[in-house]
Amino acid sequence: MPRQSDLRFTFEPLKGDAFDVVSFTLEEGLSRPFKLELELASHNAAIDFNRVLDLAGLFTLWRGDTPVRYVHGLVSLFQQGDTGFRRTRYTAVVEPTLARFDLRSNWRIFQGQTVPDIITSVLAEQRLTDIRSEICFEHQPREYCVQAGETDLDFIARLAAEEGLLYTFEHRADGHTLVLTDRVGGLGTIGTHTDCPVIYQPMGGGDSKEPALTRFHYTEQVRTARQVQRDYTFTHPRYNQQHIATGDQDLNNQHKDYERYDYPGRYKRDIAGKPFTKTRLTALRNDAKLAHVAGDDARLQPGLAFDLNEHPREDFNDRWRTIAVTHEGKQHSSLEEEAFGSDSGTSYEMKASAIHWMSDWKAPLCDKPCIDGPQIATVVGPPGEEIYCDEWGRVKVQFPWDRSDKNNDQSSCWIRVAQGWAGATWGAMAIPRVGQELVISYLSGDPDQPIATGRTYRETNLPPYELPKHKTRMTIKSRTHKGEGFNELRFEDELGQEELYIHAEKDKNVHIKHDNTTFVGNNRKEQVGNDEQITIGNDQSHEIGRDHTLSTGRDHEVTIGRDRSVQVGNNRYDTTTANHQSEVGGHSQQTISGQHRLTAGQGMHHTTTVYQLQASERVVFQSPGGSLTLDAQGIHLNGVAITLRGPVSSTAPGNGHALALQLQPESGQSCVEKKR
């Protein structure tokens, strides 16, 4: 390990306890928290842990009286070791405030926010506000993003990697700043060729006056050359959402057909899919061309570029960007009083990896939590609403694990609901209602893609009928929207009580485009509370095996477009309590095989142009005052009194008998002929 006589290390906890640094190891890299491990010595053998642990500490690397490097952070671990002749050994671990986010985990939902906004809000919860954003590109809002049991740190790292963001730290004597960016090239440099370049000096040794790189190993590796991704969105089901990214400008020394295909791609629109695919390929190739360096120049820090000088290969004398660094140092003077003959001086070495400054770099994609089973959720909506859905029948839910407890239309994204049948404007549809319990599954186990696949009853939502009392009943029973009524289709399968029950709270409409056949094995009863109207486009036929009774409370009107035929096998009785009127537009004819009797209680009037009455044997007109009989023997007029008004004449044309009028009054009566 190279020695530099003017180097020294110090560590100062916030409370001011004095420590000598025996040795340290600092590991730091892009998009990961740094970790500083310190071996310390102190004359105080009883340091109060409360004055050190979980408090700020400052490590400084000095060259003479000039600070070369600060490392500021919080003490995550403090350990007291052995006590020697005059000093006690201690161990401390210093990490950034961000490392504390690995101590918290959560289940929660973010909606309609960009990844930078989500990360900033998570950081603000633990009052980490010393942040500098150097984000250059536009990042699309995420409709729905779930932290599914991850630690806050893992959640931040995953979102940042998916979105192509990276972070690093800037240290000061009074703090450290978290730098968030989406462009590694914007993180700056430690100097220029004319200012303070990094020197390559492979023959370094002994006490070196100037820091340099003693090793520079350049490596190229065969990596994925092409990234292909697809995803699916139900709003554009025929579009395969395929995006392709290739490393054409970086594939001079390898084949180009090493393709990686991922599904799902974790995006739903082109505007997000294109950059995500490119970011994915960049992450897969982030070590395709890498320089591994070592030396004692402590200025190398993750994200900062440096200019290399004095390398024998001229194309290496270029600008490089540090990706990760491991620093190690020992300060032997801190143990001089404890170990006789110990080494003297201070030694320091760093090992780093770097990329060409024109190359891009993205953090590897992190594993996304996989929901390995369904979850339960409750349907929610705006206040006062019972059914809340969108044009696709999606609903919103409140998860039991969501501690925001909004229980309204902001509780989740719109969640698709699996139906028993789903066709193109046909199928089954039953919208889950507010308060109902759903079984939520996840597409590919993705917590950001919930889908309702089932429904369950619970204590506050009991089945329609008491169980197991009515275990033989199968039912589809709805409830009136904002009311107490219901519609129901119910099946009873109990032996001897089988029943199909249909209940319509208001209207029932049946539309049959062809035949409808109904078979009733026993009785049938219909009851209509108000009016009934039947319209038949063609013929109607009724066949009744026995009796037919029709009772009409008021009027009965029958309209027939053409003929009407009624056939009665035995007797027919018509009773009209009041008047009876018949109107025939043409002719009327009656044929009676037996007798025809007509009785009128008050009077009978016939009015016609011609009235003809014909009998094959006899015609009799009879009243209380007499009778007129027409038969084969002639016309017989018989009356109490016969009065003739007007002239009387008789004519017997031809050879027939003459007409004789014989008037024979009965006893006590007279026969009178009156002339007008």
TORTOR-633184 format. One record per residue (C-alpha): x, y, z. Coordinates in steps of 0.25 Angstrom, whole numbers, plus 5000, padded with zeros to 4 digits. Layout:
<setis>
XYZ...
</setis>
This chain:
<setis>
500050005000500650134996501150235007501050385007501750455018500850575018499450495018498650485031497250435035496350495045494950465050494050555058492750515064491750625065491850625081493350655080493950525086495450515082495850395073497050355065496850275052497550145052497050105039495850115030495150055018494150135009493350074999492550164990491850154976490750214967489350184972489750114985489950174999491450185003491950105015493150155023493750065033494750125043495650065053495850165064496650185077496350275089496950315102495550305107495150165111493750195114493150275103491650295104490950225092489850325092490950425088491250355076490250255071489250305060489850435061490650515050492150485048493250545039494350475033495450555027496650515018497750625019498950655011499750745021498750845026497850835013496650755013496650665001495350585004494150595013493250485017492050525025490950425030490250365041490850265051490150135048491050045057491950075069492649965076493649975088494849875087496049845095496749945104498249945103499350015111498750155109497750145098496450075095496050025082494750055076494050025063493050115055492250095043491750225036490750225025489850335018488550375023487950305012488450165018487450185029486350165019486750025018486150015033484750045029483749965020482350005015481149965007480550085001480050144988480550254979479650304968479850404957481250444961482550434954483750354959484550474963483350524971483050394978484550384982484550524987483250504996483850375002485150445005484350565011483650465021484950445029485350595027486450565017486350695010487850725006487550674992487950734979487250694966487950704953486850634945486950674930485850594923484350584925483850464933482450424931481450414943481150274947479650244948479850144959481150104967481150014979482250004990481949854993482649825006483949875001484849955009484850105006486250095001485949974992484750044987485550164983486650084977485650004968484850124963486150204960486750084952485450064945485350214941486850224938487150314950488450304958488950364970490250404977490650484989491450614991492150635004492450755012493050785026491550815031490750705023490550625011489650644999488850544991489050574976487950514968488050514952487650444940488950474932490350424937491050524928490550644936491150604949492450684947493950664947495150664957495950754947496550764933497850734926498350874929497850884943498050754952498050634943498150494949499550434946499850294942501150244949501250094950502650094956502150164969502750124982503250174995502850315000502150374988502050524988500950534978499750444977499650354964499050234958499950114959499050024951498050044939497449914933496449934922495449824919494449794909493349684911492349624902490949674907489549674902489449744889488049764887486849784896485449754892484249774901482749754900481549794909480049794908478949894911477549864910477250004904478049964891477949804891478449784877479649874879480849784884481549904890482849854885484149934886485549904882486849964887488249934881489649964884490049994870491150094873491750004884491849874877493049874869493749754875492549664877491349604870490049674869489149564871489149544886487749584888487049594902485449584901484649624913483149624916482449694922483249814920482649894931482050004923480750034916481050144906482150174895482550304902483050214914483350084907484450144898485350214908485150094918485649994907486850084904487150094919486949944921488049914910488950024916488849954929489249824923490449874916490949964928492149884929492449844915493549944914494249974927495550024933496049964946497050054953497750064966498650164973498650264983497950384977496750404987496050504978495350394970493950394974492750324968492150404956493250504955494150504942495650514942496650534932497750424931499150474927500450404924499950264920500850204909499650164901499150304895497650274894497650244909498050384912496650424911495550464920494950354929493750354939493850274952492750184955493150114968494350134978494850054990495850144998496750075009497650145018498450125031499050225040500150155048500450265057499150245064499750125070501150165073500950165088500350025088501249945079502749955080503349945066502149975059502150025045502150175044501550275034500150275027499750185016498650195006498150124994496850134985496350034975495350084965494550054953494250154942493650164928493950254916493450394919492550384906491850254911490550254918490350174930489050124937488850044950488449904948486949874948486549834962485549714965484149764966483349694978482449584973481149574979481049414981479549404984478249484983477849594993476549644999476049784996474749864998474049934987474050084990473450214983473150354985472250394997470850354995471050264983470650124983471150084969472450154964473150104951473750154938473450124923474049984924473349944937474649964946474449994960475350054971475649984984476250004998477349905002477349855017478849885017478750035012478850115024478450245017476950195020476350285010475250195006474850274994475050294980476450324982476850194989477350124977477450124962476350074953476349924955475849834944474849734948474749594943473349554938472749414934472749454920473349564912473149584897473049704887471849774893471249644898471549554911471249564925471349694934471149704949471849834954472349814969471649914978472250004988472549925001472649784994473849704996474749664985475849564982476949634976478049564967479249624960479649604946480949534946481049564961481249714958480749794970480449904960479549824952478349784961477149714955475849664962475649524960474649484970473649534981473349484995472349495006472749545020472049575033471649715028471149655015470449525017469849435007468449465002467849345010468249285023469249175022469249055024467749065025467549095011468749025005467948964993467649104988468449164977468149304974468549434966467949544974468249694972467849814980467149944975468150054973467950154985466650074989466149954997465649864985466249754977466249664965466449524966466649394959466549274969466649124968466249034979466748894978466248824990465548694987464048714985464148864986464848894973464549034968465049134959464649274964464749404957464549544964464549674956464449794965463849874954463749834940464049704933464349704918464449574910464949584895464849464887465249474872464649334868463849224875463449224890462949094896462449084910462048944916461248944929461048804934459948844945459348974948459649114943459249244949459449384945459149514952459249654946459049764955458749864945458549864929459049754920459249764905459549654895459949684881460049564871460549584857459949464851459049354856458649314871458049184875457549144889457148994892456448974905456248824909455048854919454348984923454749134920454249244929454449384926454049494936454149644932453949744943453449854933453449864918453849754908454149794894454549704882454949754869455149654857455749704844455049594836454249474839453849414853453349274855452849214868452549074870451849024882451748874884450548874893449748984899450049134899449549244908449649394906449249484918449249634916448749704929448449834922448349864907448849784895449149844882449649774869450049844856450349764844450949834832450449734822449449624823449149544835448649394834448349294845448049144843447449074855447148924855446148924866445249034871445549184872444849264883445049414885444449474897444349634898443849684911443449814906443349824891443949784878444149874866444649824853444949934842445349894828445049914814444549774811444049684822443849534818443449424827443349284821442949154828442749024821441548984830440949094837441149244842440349284854440249434859439649434873439249534883438249554894437249604884437349504874438149424864438549414850438949274844439549244831439549094827439249004815437749024817437849174816437849294825437049294837436849424845436249414858435949524868435049584878434749694869435249724855435349864850435649894835435950034832436050074817435450014805435349864804435449794791435649654786436249594773436249454768436949454755437049334746436249214748436449204763435449214773434849344777435249414790434149414800434149494813433249434823432949514836432349434847432249504860432349434872431149434881430849564887431849634877431549714864432249714851432449854846433149904834433550054834433850134823434750254824
</setis>
